[in-house]
Amino acid sequence: MNRKILVCYKSVTGFTKQYAEMIANEINGTLMDLKNVTAETISQYDIVVFGGRFFAGGVDGLKKAKELAAKGNVKNFVVFATGATPNTAEKTIQEAWKNNFTTDELRRIPHFYMQGGLCYEKMPLPEKLMMKAFAAVMKRKIKNQNEQTEEDKEFVRAISNSYDISSKVYIEPLVSFLKTEYFR
Ligand SMILES: Cc1cc2nc3c(=O)[nH]c(=O)nc-3n(C[C@H](O)[C@H](O)[C@H](O)COP(=O)(O)O)c2cc1C
């Protein structure tokens, strides 16, 4: 079956773009930056995958992608998010999805998470400052706790510096979903 698939993304420091490229390569899709996507473009595809980063709990670009998908009458809309949170923090990730989708959307829109990391070198200055402030608040909070777990300390250490925990293995659940659902 020859179905047209668009993989679009919004990315600031490159993690989401990298995952979008890997997904597009794997399923032979067209790759586009969300800023170049219009309702008209999107309407020409059978399947649209959108990827954005988690940003203070929200998925950056998701609102625009949802609007375009609705306007373009997209039948098969799939979302993925990247973030600094490790894939193993399932509860945190589920909570984050609940902030971004209604109950109906959670059921209707297939969604996947892929751990990325943090890249202070490529972050715009205001975002760098936000992250540094967040790390400082967390540090203070943990210091005032009666019990300081190794996990808490590790979290503060992690968000204070750049790190890359991305890997191609994390695209696998989304890619197999696309292959079994749409390319049988
Ligand atoms: C200001 C700010 C807020 C962030 N908020 C979250 C968050 O709520 N959850 C999370 O997992 N990652 C968060 N991150 C990390 C980014 O989602 C992560 O670095 C992402 O992979 C960046 O994607 P990009 O490289 O495509 O821009 C945040 C990063 C910044 C700079």
The ligand as a MOL file (V3000), in Angstrom:
LIG
                    3D

  0  0  0     0  0            999 V3000
M  V30 BEGIN CTAB
M  V30 COUNTS 31 33 0 0 0
M  V30 BEGIN ATOM
M  V30 1 C 12.6970 26.0450 29.7300 0
M  V30 2 C 12.6630 24.5550 29.4930 0
M  V30 3 C 11.6280 23.7810 30.0150 0
M  V30 4 C 11.6200 22.3910 29.8350 0
M  V30 5 N 10.6050 21.6460 30.3580 0
M  V30 6 C 10.6400 20.2880 30.2760 0
M  V30 7 C 9.6160 19.4880 30.8530 0
M  V30 8 O 8.6400 19.9760 31.3990 0
M  V30 9 N 9.7540 18.1320 30.7600 0
M  V30 10 C 10.8220 17.5270 30.1370 0
M  V30 11 O 10.9060 16.3000 30.1110 0
M  V30 12 N 11.7780 18.2760 29.5360 0
M  V30 13 C 11.7070 19.6270 29.5980 0
M  V30 14 N 12.6760 20.3880 28.9780 0
M  V30 15 C 13.7420 19.7180 28.1980 0
M  V30 16 C 13.4190 19.6780 26.7110 0
M  V30 17 O 12.1360 19.1590 26.4730 0
M  V30 18 C 14.4420 18.7740 26.0010 0
M  V30 19 O 15.7020 19.3540 26.0820 0
M  V30 20 C 14.0530 18.5240 24.5590 0
M  V30 21 O 14.5870 17.2980 24.1230 0
M  V30 22 C 14.4910 19.6460 23.6370 0
M  V30 23 O 14.0420 19.4090 22.3300 0
M  V30 24 P 14.7100 20.1550 21.0760 0
M  V30 25 O 16.1860 19.8340 21.1470 0
M  V30 26 O 14.0730 19.5210 19.9050 0
M  V30 27 O 14.4230 21.6040 21.2010 0
M  V30 28 C 12.6760 21.7720 29.0980 0
M  V30 29 C 13.6860 22.5670 28.5400 0
M  V30 30 C 13.6780 23.9400 28.7190 0
M  V30 31 C 14.7710 24.7570 28.1090 0
M  V30 END ATOM
M  V30 BEGIN BOND
M  V30 1 1 1 2
M  V30 2 1 2 3
M  V30 3 2 2 30
M  V30 4 2 3 4
M  V30 5 1 4 5
M  V30 6 1 4 28
M  V30 7 2 5 6
M  V30 8 1 6 7
M  V30 9 1 6 13
M  V30 10 2 7 8
M  V30 11 1 7 9
M  V30 12 1 9 10
M  V30 13 2 10 11
M  V30 14 1 10 12
M  V30 15 2 12 13
M  V30 16 1 13 14
M  V30 17 1 14 15
M  V30 18 1 14 28
M  V30 19 1 15 16
M  V30 20 1 16 17
M  V30 21 1 16 18
M  V30 22 1 18 19
M  V30 23 1 18 20
M  V30 24 1 20 21
M  V30 25 1 20 22
M  V30 26 1 22 23
M  V30 27 1 23 24
M  V30 28 2 24 25
M  V30 29 1 24 26
M  V30 30 1 24 27
M  V30 31 2 28 29
M  V30 32 1 29 30
M  V30 33 1 30 31
M  V30 END BOND
M  V30 END CTAB
M  END
